[in-house]
């Protein structure tokens, strides 16, 4: 069976909207894919501000933004379809939306981007609100990409994604566990912005700095890191807790970037240790797939490689398209599974009392 779907992903780093058009092939439960086209549409400054400040809005203005952003997403999809001549080829769209509030302890998560607006704008069926049912079932609602890691990238022992927030998944037999590790690119990019840069390309500024051991110990001391999984992070932790703490310490910018890079590497190693202990993993060689914008940060990758080498783990950075668009790819897969009415959020990952078929379906055309 072949499915042709578009996946949309807007990450907490706010670098833009990722769109991937993918052909999925399913044969007797085995999945493969061809990522036919993928683009990132950078957000205009106006939309960066709107998305950053969304949580400060009153209820009415928030709902109006939810609708406006949905129409904006639909416009971007239409432009993508026009550029790549995909008219009448896309079966459906799976949209992650842009996460604003994430409070699983209160059984609530919210992603901007009204699925009905996307469907109305494109005339294509849309699957949205991908996390909501899992959270209602007592789960963290995150990470949700491990179902894609399990079905599409099972040849790797670990899958590490370094986006605005870093998360990791691991497989042992039929078991799959995953959790958020720490804020990542979101904090690094906020620091780089102090030098007027969107990001620290290749980690060059970080590489020229020195680790502030006092700051590093403070960062590693956050209670979240000691908590058992399943666990997830909201954008607010990086924006409103971690970044201000670094600024209060007033380190030299290069030292701040170097220290936070070391913090990410330290927490990746800690996550591996926790997984190996709880999953009784062996000491043999293992492979870790690394994707997300952080995979292009060569200094960060080297620091992670140095940290995990004692566990005989080989880091694998795939082709640039997979690095950049793996999350959009997996959103499309989650939509396919929803369309097939198969579980697309794993309770072993999120802690919900059962796995679920997540996503609201909006038909984009008449019957």
C-alpha positions, 0 to 999 in steps of 0.5 A: 500500500502506498500513501502520499502525505504532507507533514507540517512541523513548527519547532520551538526554535522558531526557525520556520515551518518545515513541510515534507511530502512523502510516499510511504510504502507498507508491506505486511507491517513493514514500512519504508518511505521516499521523501519526495520534497521538503522545504523550510519556510522561514517565519516572517518577523511578524510571525516570530513575534506572534508565536513567541508572545501567544501565551501572553494573549487573552482567551479571545485573542489566542483563539483568533491567532489559532485560526489565523495561524491555521489559514497561514499554514494552509497558504504555505501548503498551497505555495509548496504544492504549487512549487512542486506541482503536487496538485491532486497528488496529496491524500492528506496533511498531518499538522503538528501545529506550534506548541504553546501551552504544555501542561500534561500534569493538568491533562492539557496541551495546546498547539496553535494552527486550526486544522479546520482552517488548513482544510478549508484553505487547501481543500485537502483532508487534515489531521491535527491535534496529534497530542491531545488524546494521549494527554487526556489519557494521562500521558505526557503527549511527548515525545510522539516521534518514537512511533516513527523511529520504531517503524522507519528507523529501527536499525538504530539503537537510539534516535536523538533529535536535537531541535529546540528541545532535545529528545531521545528514543531507544528500542530493545526488542518490542519495547520502545522508550523515549523522553525529552532530555533538555532545552537545546537549540532554543537556548543556543539560538537565544544566546547567539542572538546576542551577537546578532546571529540566528544561530551559532553556525557549526558551534564556532563561537561555542568552540572558542569559549571555555566551560564555566563549571559553576554554571554547568553544575547549576544547569545540571542541578535542575530537578527535571533531570533527576526525574524518571521517564516518561517526562516532557518539557515545555518551551517555557522551561528553556525560554523562562527558566534556563536562558534567564539563569544563564544571563544572570550569571553574566558569562562571556557569550562564547563561554555561555555557548560553550557551557550550554553545549557541554550541558546538552552533551552531559544530559545526552550521556545521562539519558543514555545511562538511564535507558541502559540501566532501565532497559538492561541494554548490553555493552556491545556496539550501538548506533545513534541516529542524530537529527534536527538542527543540532546535528549540523552543529559540529562542535556539539556533535563532537562533545556528545560523541566524546561523552558517549564513547565509553558506551561504544556508541557510534553517532550517525548523522544522516543526509541533510534532508533527513537531518532537517525534516525527520520530524515533518516526515514523522508527522506525515507518518502519524497522519497515515497511521491515524488515517488507517486507524492504527495506534500512532502514540505509544503509551510506553513512551508517554506514560498514558494508560494505553496507546492511542490513535491520536489526531482530529480529522478535518475533511477538506472537500465535499463528499 
